[in-house]
Each structure stands twice: as structure tokens, then as C-alpha cells.
Amino acid sequence: MLIPNSKAWITNEFEHNGLRADGERILDNLIEMGEQTAATLV
């Protein structure tokens, strides 16, 4: 892994316009992933 403590969210649910198509859901998921990662670093 090139960036320590990172993880990928891989999905075929969206194309290049994912933020425009369902930005709230995507950002919610990314924020939750970040919070989970941060919790493991404490």
C-alpha cells in the first residue's frame, strides 16, 4: 500500500459522475471510512 492506514472503496455502482449522481451518500460513506480508520489509530 502506498499510503499507510488507507483503504480503497471499490464499487461499480457509479461512473465518473458519482458525486453528482449521489454525492451525499458517497461523502457519508467516505467520512465513515475515515472515522473508522482514525479510530484504529488512537
Biopython code that builds the backbone (N, CA, C, O; Angstrom):
import numpy as np
from Bio.PDB.StructureBuilder import StructureBuilder

atoms = [
    (1, "MET", "N", (0.838, -1.168, 0.000)),
    (1, "MET", "CA", (0.000, 0.000, 0.000)),
    (1, "MET", "C", (0.889, 1.241, 0.000)),
    (1, "MET", "O", (1.852, 1.312, 0.764)),
    (2, "LEU", "N", (0.584, 2.191, -0.828)),
    (2, "LEU", "CA", (1.430, 3.366, -0.934)),
    (2, "LEU", "C", (1.152, 4.416, 0.130)),
    (2, "LEU", "O", (2.040, 5.195, 0.477)),
    (3, "ILE", "N", (-0.070, 4.448, 0.653)),
    (3, "ILE", "CA", (-0.422, 5.411, 1.688)),
    (3, "ILE", "C", (-0.770, 4.628, 2.947)),
    (3, "ILE", "O", (-1.760, 3.896, 2.955)),
    (4, "PRO", "N", (0.014, 4.762, 4.007)),
    (4, "PRO", "CA", (-0.248, 3.997, 5.232)),
    (4, "PRO", "C", (-1.638, 4.301, 5.792)),
    (4, "PRO", "O", (-2.130, 5.424, 5.681)),
    (5, "ASN", "N", (-2.252, 3.308, 6.382)),
    (5, "ASN", "CA", (-3.557, 3.424, 7.046)),
    (5, "ASN", "C", (-4.675, 3.849, 6.101)),
    (5, "ASN", "O", (-5.660, 4.444, 6.538)),
    (6, "SER", "N", (-4.535, 3.557, 4.837)),
    (6, "SER", "CA", (-5.593, 3.890, 3.884)),
    (6, "SER", "C", (-6.252, 2.606, 3.388)),
    (6, "SER", "O", (-5.671, 1.523, 3.459)),
    (7, "LYS", "N", (-7.467, 2.750, 2.888)),
    (7, "LYS", "CA", (-8.135, 1.612, 2.281)),
    (7, "LYS", "C", (-8.953, 2.117, 1.106)),
    (7, "LYS", "O", (-9.387, 3.269, 1.084)),
    (8, "ALA", "N", (-9.156, 1.258, 0.147)),
    (8, "ALA", "CA", (-9.885, 1.628, -1.069)),
    (8, "ALA", "C", (-11.351, 1.260, -0.932)),
    (8, "ALA", "O", (-11.707, 0.254, -0.319)),
    (9, "TRP", "N", (-12.171, 2.082, -1.507)),
    (9, "TRP", "CA", (-13.598, 1.771, -1.634)),
    (9, "TRP", "C", (-13.822, 1.549, -3.116)),
    (9, "TRP", "O", (-13.866, 2.500, -3.896)),
    (10, "ILE", "N", (-13.961, 0.311, -3.497)),
    (10, "ILE", "CA", (-14.093, -0.056, -4.912)),
    (10, "ILE", "C", (-15.521, -0.515, -5.163)),
    (10, "ILE", "O", (-16.019, -1.423, -4.497)),
    (11, "THR", "N", (-16.170, 0.114, -6.123)),
    (11, "THR", "CA", (-17.540, -0.229, -6.457)),
    (11, "THR", "C", (-17.772, 0.013, -7.942)),
    (11, "THR", "O", (-17.143, 0.883, -8.543)),
    (12, "ASN", "N", (-18.653, -0.740, -8.513)),
    (12, "ASN", "CA", (-19.031, -0.495, -9.908)),
    (12, "ASN", "C", (-20.404, 0.187, -9.962)),
    (12, "ASN", "O", (-21.047, 0.235, -11.011)),
    (13, "GLU", "N", (-20.836, 0.711, -8.816)),
    (13, "GLU", "CA", (-22.151, 1.321, -8.699)),
    (13, "GLU", "C", (-22.219, 2.688, -9.387)),
    (13, "GLU", "O", (-23.283, 3.084, -9.861)),
    (14, "PHE", "N", (-21.111, 3.403, -9.445)),
    (14, "PHE", "CA", (-21.077, 4.744, -10.005)),
    (14, "PHE", "C", (-20.047, 4.831, -11.112)),
    (14, "PHE", "O", (-19.119, 4.025, -11.177)),
    (15, "GLU", "N", (-20.216, 5.801, -11.971)),
    (15, "GLU", "CA", (-19.217, 6.065, -13.007)),
    (15, "GLU", "C", (-18.460, 7.325, -12.611)),
    (15, "GLU", "O", (-18.314, 7.609, -11.422)),
    (16, "HIS", "N", (-17.993, 8.059, -13.560)),
    (16, "HIS", "CA", (-17.181, 9.241, -13.284)),
    (16, "HIS", "C", (-17.964, 10.360, -12.599)),
    (16, "HIS", "O", (-17.355, 11.274, -12.041)),
    (17, "ASN", "N", (-19.286, 10.313, -12.626)),
    (17, "ASN", "CA", (-20.088, 11.378, -12.032)),
    (17, "ASN", "C", (-20.730, 10.953, -10.717)),
    (17, "ASN", "O", (-21.836, 11.395, -10.405)),
    (18, "GLY", "N", (-20.073, 10.124, -9.956)),
    (18, "GLY", "CA", (-20.645, 9.606, -8.722)),
    (18, "GLY", "C", (-21.045, 10.682, -7.738)),
    (18, "GLY", "O", (-22.109, 10.592, -7.126)),
    (19, "LEU", "N", (-20.213, 11.701, -7.570)),
    (19, "LEU", "CA", (-20.563, 12.769, -6.629)),
    (19, "LEU", "C", (-21.799, 13.524, -7.085)),
    (19, "LEU", "O", (-22.622, 13.926, -6.262)),
    (20, "ARG", "N", (-21.932, 13.717, -8.363)),
    (20, "ARG", "CA", (-23.112, 14.412, -8.872)),
    (20, "ARG", "C", (-24.358, 13.522, -8.787)),
    (20, "ARG", "O", (-25.454, 14.004, -8.501)),
    (21, "ALA", "N", (-24.181, 12.234, -9.038)),
    (21, "ALA", "CA", (-25.322, 11.311, -9.034)),
    (21, "ALA", "C", (-25.851, 11.068, -7.627)),
    (21, "ALA", "O", (-27.065, 11.017, -7.430)),
    (22, "ASP", "N", (-24.966, 10.916, -6.645)),
    (22, "ASP", "CA", (-25.395, 10.645, -5.268)),
    (22, "ASP", "C", (-24.301, 11.086, -4.299)),
    (22, "ASP", "O", (-23.791, 10.288, -3.512)),
    (23, "GLY", "N", (-23.956, 12.350, -4.370)),
    (23, "GLY", "CA", (-22.852, 12.891, -3.583)),
    (23, "GLY", "C", (-23.009, 12.732, -2.088)),
    (23, "GLY", "O", (-22.038, 12.443, -1.388)),
    (24, "GLU", "N", (-24.229, 12.917, -1.584)),
    (24, "GLU", "CA", (-24.438, 12.813, -0.140)),
    (24, "GLU", "C", (-24.096, 11.415, 0.362)),
    (24, "GLU", "O", (-23.419, 11.267, 1.379)),
    (25, "ARG", "N", (-24.557, 10.401, -0.341)),
    (25, "ARG", "CA", (-24.292, 9.023, 0.076)),
    (25, "ARG", "C", (-22.803, 8.685, -0.039)),
    (25, "ARG", "O", (-22.240, 8.025, 0.834)),
    (26, "ILE", "N", (-22.183, 9.138, -1.110)),
    (26, "ILE", "CA", (-20.760, 8.856, -1.300)),
    (26, "ILE", "C", (-19.928, 9.537, -0.222)),
    (26, "ILE", "O", (-19.054, 8.911, 0.379)),
    (27, "LEU", "N", (-20.195, 10.812, 0.025)),
    (27, "LEU", "CA", (-19.422, 11.519, 1.046)),
    (27, "LEU", "C", (-19.677, 10.944, 2.432)),
    (27, "LEU", "O", (-18.749, 10.836, 3.234)),
    (28, "ASP", "N", (-20.913, 10.576, 2.724)),
    (28, "ASP", "CA", (-21.205, 9.937, 4.012)),
    (28, "ASP", "C", (-20.374, 8.671, 4.189)),
    (28, "ASP", "O", (-19.819, 8.430, 5.261)),
    (29, "ASN", "N", (-20.291, 7.866, 3.135)),
    (29, "ASN", "CA", (-19.524, 6.621, 3.203)),
    (29, "ASN", "C", (-18.036, 6.917, 3.389)),
    (29, "ASN", "O", (-17.376, 6.263, 4.197)),
    (30, "LEU", "N", (-17.502, 7.887, 2.658)),
    (30, "LEU", "CA", (-16.083, 8.216, 2.781)),
    (30, "LEU", "C", (-15.755, 8.783, 4.157)),
    (30, "LEU", "O", (-14.709, 8.468, 4.724)),
    (31, "ILE", "N", (-16.644, 9.618, 4.698)),
    (31, "ILE", "CA", (-16.429, 10.163, 6.040)),
    (31, "ILE", "C", (-16.447, 9.045, 7.072)),
    (31, "ILE", "O", (-15.614, 9.015, 7.977)),
    (32, "GLU", "N", (-17.398, 8.124, 6.934)),
    (32, "GLU", "CA", (-17.458, 6.987, 7.861)),
    (32, "GLU", "C", (-16.188, 6.135, 7.774)),
    (32, "GLU", "O", (-15.664, 5.699, 8.798)),
    (33, "MET", "N", (-15.698, 5.901, 6.568)),
    (33, "MET", "CA", (-14.462, 5.141, 6.409)),
    (33, "MET", "C", (-13.304, 5.861, 7.096)),
    (33, "MET", "O", (-12.476, 5.226, 7.750)),
    (34, "GLY", "N", (-13.246, 7.188, 6.948)),
    (34, "GLY", "CA", (-12.191, 7.970, 7.591)),
    (34, "GLY", "C", (-12.271, 7.912, 9.104)),
    (34, "GLY", "O", (-11.252, 7.796, 9.786)),
    (35, "GLU", "N", (-13.487, 7.995, 9.625)),
    (35, "GLU", "CA", (-13.668, 7.906, 11.083)),
    (35, "GLU", "C", (-13.260, 6.547, 11.616)),
    (35, "GLU", "O", (-12.648, 6.452, 12.680)),
    (36, "GLN", "N", (-13.593, 5.498, 10.887)),
    (36, "GLN", "CA", (-13.201, 4.152, 11.300)),
    (36, "GLN", "C", (-11.687, 4.004, 11.289)),
    (36, "GLN", "O", (-11.115, 3.405, 12.200)),
    (37, "THR", "N", (-11.046, 4.537, 10.282)),
    (37, "THR", "CA", (-9.585, 4.476, 10.204)),
    (37, "THR", "C", (-8.971, 5.273, 11.333)),
    (37, "THR", "O", (-8.029, 4.808, 11.975)),
    (38, "ALA", "N", (-9.493, 6.478, 11.591)),
    (38, "ALA", "CA", (-8.952, 7.311, 12.660)),
    (38, "ALA", "C", (-9.110, 6.621, 14.020)),
    (38, "ALA", "O", (-8.225, 6.724, 14.869)),
    (39, "ALA", "N", (-10.213, 5.930, 14.227)),
    (39, "ALA", "CA", (-10.453, 5.249, 15.492)),
    (39, "ALA", "C", (-9.426, 4.149, 15.748)),
    (39, "ALA", "O", (-9.072, 3.869, 16.894)),
    (40, "THR", "N", (-8.952, 3.530, 14.668)),
    (40, "THR", "CA", (-7.958, 2.460, 14.843)),
    (40, "THR", "C", (-6.569, 3.020, 15.137)),
    (40, "THR", "O", (-5.692, 2.285, 15.592)),
    (41, "LEU", "N", (-6.359, 4.308, 14.883)),
    (41, "LEU", "CA", (-5.039, 4.919, 15.098)),
    (41, "LEU", "C", (-4.860, 5.450, 16.516)),
    (41, "LEU", "O", (-3.742, 5.760, 16.926)),
    (42, "VAL", "N", (-5.938, 5.555, 17.256)),
    (42, "VAL", "CA", (-5.869, 6.138, 18.608)),
    (42, "VAL", "C", (-5.296, 5.161, 19.580)),
    (42, "VAL", "O", (-5.162, 5.474, 20.763)),
]
sb = StructureBuilder()
sb.init_structure("model")
sb.init_model(0)
sb.init_chain("A")
sb.init_seg("    ")
for serial, (resi, resn, name, xyz) in enumerate(atoms, 1):
    if name == "N":
        sb.init_residue(resn, " ", resi, " ")
    sb.init_atom(name, np.array(xyz, "f"), 0.0, 1.0, " ", f" {name:<3s}", serial, name[0])
structure = sb.get_structure()
